[in-house]
Amino acid sequence: MLSVITVIGNSKLPSGELVDLKVLDGVVVEHLSPGKTKVDIDLGGQLVVPAFCDPHAHLDKALTADIITNERGDLEGAIRAWQSRYGDRTEEEIYQRSRKVLRMALANGTLSVRTHVDVGANAGLVAVDALCRLREELSGLIDLQIVALVATPISGQEGKENRKSLQKAIERGVDVVGGCPHLDSDPEKAIAVAIDAALEAQLPLDLHMDETLDPAMLSVVVLGRAVLEKGFNQAVTASHCVSLSVLEPKRQRSIASLLKEASINVVSLPQTNLFLQARDRPTAPPRGITPISLLRDEGVVVGAGGDNVQDPFNTMGRADALETAALAVVASHQSVESGLDLVTDSSRIVMGLPLCGYKLGLKASLVAAPVSTVRELIATAPTDRVVIRDGEVVVRTTSVTEMIRDF
């Protein structure tokens, strides 16, 4: 098989250096001085960063905000509103909405997405079927991982049918076992059920954890201890971890140390947590975002995702990782470098994917935009972008602004 050499010319690195990227079979093999060789893709001095990664989405819920109303505005209201419309869902309409959001994400530079999809006695498996269909269609373009978000309860006799649905979803080919143990009547047993299911299937685990400001709800601690006791040998992710944010720093560090020991990754979800949390606290409302900096300081891998896109859980959202990065900077006081890392390298680690970008030895999956710095990229989120996967342009967006009355 013949090797393919591509030169991505006039690429501006975050350091400010201008280089030509020599790519061999999709991998960056050399940084060349501009003008020394013929280029195949000329970026004209645009800034390049690694392609974006969203480790936590809910594609089966996306784009329903105008037809499903969350009257309460909080998490409980969102769950009730969504569950009341289960009967309206079909495989085709889930497929079409999910496809539309993935096209938005791709145009914005996201090449890897992990989506949680509802599974259960009432929800059925229509979302799994719709997303499995999309996963196959998008193979080689977007890395799509499907998490079986099993309904609660899954513990005890009451959870029997939901557990059956989880097993059926695993048989259908989901990539990850999920769930919301903190919403179960017995979070500890729910975690045990999820771990056992993942162990038997030899699949990673990604659980919604402690999506509440109640400091007494710390099922993530139960998860950490259970993973260590079970000797779980697959990747484990704790998403949300909101209640961690309202603990004293000493307690936060203790839990972070446990998560590090258990090799549990954390995903922060600023959009949805800012939207849903603290609606009952008119004075000094907490932000409800897990303590990213403290977790990272303790050695925990932390990624960040977009979570919900225009649905009852978050009526906003544009499937743009730069929105997530910007909120991490503004609401979680991250540096711009950390904000970018949260939606690139760290999120790829969470998803178990190899890193990509402009560095030697990495797959040349990149986003290029007409800005000068990473700060400007996150701050302005320009519409104009070039999206490159493994050295090949897959999307190019060019906008036109006409100033009718200039000044």
Phi, psi and omega in degrees: 000129182287140177283150180248123179250129178230138176246119178263102191273155174053052179263124179267119179280159178303336177288346183101349181289138177258123184221163165258129180266117175271124185241126179244117181050043176086358183246137178288121183245345183198145170257119182252153174289135181303143177089358183272342182210165179290138180255148178263326178233114182259112181272355173060033177087010179290150177290137176243139175223164177300149176302149184280161182219130177248106185274004182201103177230169174227073186296330182290344179261344192299148173064036178243008186299331182275353180239346177233114187258130175268094185295324182281328181088346183258186184296315180299319178296321179294316180297315180298314181298316182293314182295332180292345183249014180307320184295343181275350186278137173229160180301319184292316182289328174294316178302313184293316179295316180297318180297319180298317180292321179294326175294320175299313182297317180298315179298331179275353174108011179267122182248358181220129182222133169250118181245134172274135179230140184294134178222134177168179182300321180271320183286333183071207182235016184298323180292322177299313181298318180296316183283329174297322176298315179292321180302318179291317182295326186265004180305130182090354178241306175235130174279107184250120175252137183249125178255128176281099180275088186286139182292158175261150359277157170241355178265156174069186181297324181296336183267007186302311183291324177293323176296322177297319179296322178298315179297320178297320178296321177297319178294329179286344174110027175295158185266336189216146174267132181229188180157178180231074185302328184290346177268353180281153178295337177226085183305322182296315178292325179297319177296318179298318179298315181296317179297315180298319179296318180292321178298313182297321181273351185054051178241154173296167182235132177221104186249140168291126185236124165051053179277067184200156176267009178283113184294343180279345180269100182227059179294343177296331176292317177300318179299312181302314180293320181295319179298317179293318182292322183281340186067038182300127188254012176249166180294142180234133179234135173250112182264145180083282182050048184293317185297338175302329186290342183255009178270161174292148183306323180298317179291322177301315182294322179298317179290320178300321178297320177296316180297320177297315180299322181274001181057040178266124176275157180237141175242122175271143184227076190298321183301303186291322180293323175293326181287316189269326190278155171066022178291342179262013182235087184290340180254124180045059182295134176295152180281335176075020180255131182305147184288086187302309185298315181297316179300316180294321178299330179271004175093009178277134175285124180235124173250177179219139182233169181276339176063253187259142179238101174055063176217185183297342180273340176194108185283353177259195178108139181226019179056043181234117180299336179290335173293317177298315180298318180297318179293327176297321178291314186282312187269338181244006175057039175276153172290163179296326179294318178294319178303318179291317181300323181301329183252012177231262188303309184295323179290329175293324176297316178304318182278357180074027181256150175292152178292157176223172178142206186262355183283154182299137177089355180259154172299134183279066174255115195221161167238130177243141180213152183281065177227170184261330186222166176296322178300315180294323179300310182291321183292320187261338182041062186299144177294320182289117179212151171245126181249124185239129175243121178051042176086003182240131177292126179247337176213138172225121180247127178230124181254160179232127176246126179247113179275103181293319173236101182275168177211000000 
